[in-house]
Amino acid sequence: MSNLSKAATRSTSISGVEAQAGSRIVPALFAVAFGLFLFIGTGFAAPSLIHNATHDTRHSLGLPCH
């Protein structure tokens, strides 16, 4: 196999990896956004048990509340 065809194979496999990584970033971003929504949103929930648990978690992480 010549060096030219080896280089072409490498670039194809590299672009294949980039395509896979790019297709995983959108679900990952949605998962992070949903997690932040749950983390931040439940701090303002009416039931005191949910609110207090999130409030304590925020304080333990050094994040501001209210």
C-alpha positions in Angstrom: 0.0 0.0 0.0 1.4 3.4 -0.9 1.9 6.2 1.5 -0.8 8.2 -0.3 -3.5 5.6 0.2 -2.5 5.2 3.9 -2.9 8.9 4.4 -6.3 8.8 2.7 -7.4 6.0 5.0 -6.2 8.0 8.1 -8.1 11.1 7.1 -11.3 9.1 6.5 -11.1 7.5 9.9 -10.4 10.8 11.5 -13.4 12.5 9.8 -15.5 9.5 10.9 -14.6 10.1 14.5 -15.4 13.8 14.2 -18.8 12.9 12.8 -19.5 10.6 15.8 -18.3 13.2 18.3 -20.4 15.9 16.6 -23.5 13.7 16.7 -23.1 13.2 20.5 -22.7 16.8 21.4 -26.3 17.8 20.9 -27.8 15.2 23.2 -25.0 16.0 25.8 -26.0 19.7 25.7 -29.6 18.9 26.1 -28.8 16.6 29.1 -26.7 19.4 30.7 -29.5 21.9 30.1 -32.1 19.6 31.6 -29.9 18.9 34.6 -29.4 22.6 35.2 -33.1 23.2 34.9 -33.8 20.6 37.5 -31.1 21.8 39.8 -32.0 25.5 39.6 -35.7 25.1 39.1 -36.4 22.9 42.1 -34.9 25.5 44.4 -37.9 27.6 43.7 -40.4 24.8 44.1 -43.3 25.2 46.5 -43.0 21.9 48.5 -40.7 22.6 51.3 -39.0 19.2 51.2 -37.8 19.6 47.6 -36.9 23.3 48.1 -34.9 22.6 51.3 -33.0 19.7 49.7 -32.0 21.8 46.7 -31.2 24.8 49.0 -28.9 22.7 51.1 -27.2 21.3 48.0 -26.6 24.8 46.6 -25.1 25.9 49.9 -22.8 22.8 50.1 -21.5 23.7 46.6 -21.0 27.3 47.5 -23.7 28.6 45.2 -26.0 31.5 46.1 -29.7 31.0 46.8 -32.6 33.4 46.9 
